[in-house]
Amino acid sequence: MALYTEKVMEHFRRPRNVGCIDNADGVGEVGNAKCGDIMKIYIRVDNDIIADVKFETFGCGSAIASSSMATEMIKGKPLKDALSLTNKAVTEALDGLPAHKLHCSVLAEEAIRAAVKDYYDKHGIAYDHSKFASCTDCAGCCG
């Protein structure tokens, strides 16, 4: 059995939504340089809809594939849908990740949440703070 699924390899070889958005409405960066995976998500929001999303990821193929898939899954969706995206959904959309690479899908979920939180903060939009975990060193990402 192959270590990576065809979908993981497709999103690694031909990632979607790569790059940055100048003057993004929200930016989320998560990861840990010690682990080698750092993910940055940029969003542009129009009328509560993610009109555009881009990512920059420094990391392994699973991290790049997770970023690519996650951005595809939230593009054109309402912010509330982006906030409900789980690492499990990203992993399932990729037809699976090796157990030791599941942290990559967790980073994708966390980066999206961080970008939405940044958007809320920049625009003075009230939100439930308990829905946004505080991740200062991402020690849990290194497994």
VENSULSUL-V54811 format. One line per field, one symbol per residue. ss: DSSP state (H for helix, E for strand, - for the rest). phi: phi as a letter, one per 40 degrees, with the letter a starting at -180 (. if undefined). burial: b if it has 16 or more other C-alpha atoms within 10 Angstrom, else e. A space follows every 50 residues. Layout:
# VENSULSUL-V54811
ss=???
phi=???
burial=???
This chain:
# VENSULSUL-V54811
ss=-----HHHHHHHH----E-------EEEEEEE----EEEEEEEEEE--EE EEEEEEEE--HHHHHHHHHHHHHH---EHHHHHH--HHHHHHH-----HH HHHHHHHHHHHHHHHHHHHHHH------HHH-------HHH--
phi=.ccbcccccccccbccgchbbcfdcabbbbhacccgbbbbbbbbbbfgbc caababbbicdccccccccccccbcgbcdccccccbccccccccghbddc bcdcccccdcccccccdcddccbgccaccccbccbcbfdcccb
burial=eeeeeebbbebbeebbbbebbeebbbbbbbbbeeeebbbbbbbbbeeebb ebbbbbbebebbbbbbbbbbbbbbbbbbbeebbebbbebbbebbebbeee bbbbbbbbbbbbbbbbbbbeeeeeeeeeeeeeeeeeeeeebee
